[in-house]
Amino acid sequence: MARLSPAEQIEQSYDLAMIALADYFTHERDAAATVDALIRILDRDGLRDAITEVLVDSRVHPGPKSNVSPGERT
């Protein structure tokens, strides 16, 4: 199985969380089971590693600076 990039791992976790919430709203899962599912998703070592890698990479390779001052944003 191919290893997912950090961004893909984060996106996959987001998708899994949305599925868990959808199951709750369609009454396929109760609130306690939904919270348990969300905690399991957030508690994965791979997700923490992926988030850390993306954050470190963004500090090491920052994107272009915006010419718009914070007060000018809408």
Protein Blocks (a to p, Z undefined) as FASTA:
>chain_A
ZZddfklmmmmmmmmmmmmmmmmmnopacfklmmmmmmmmmmpmklmmmmmmmmmmmmmm
ccdddfbdfklpZZ
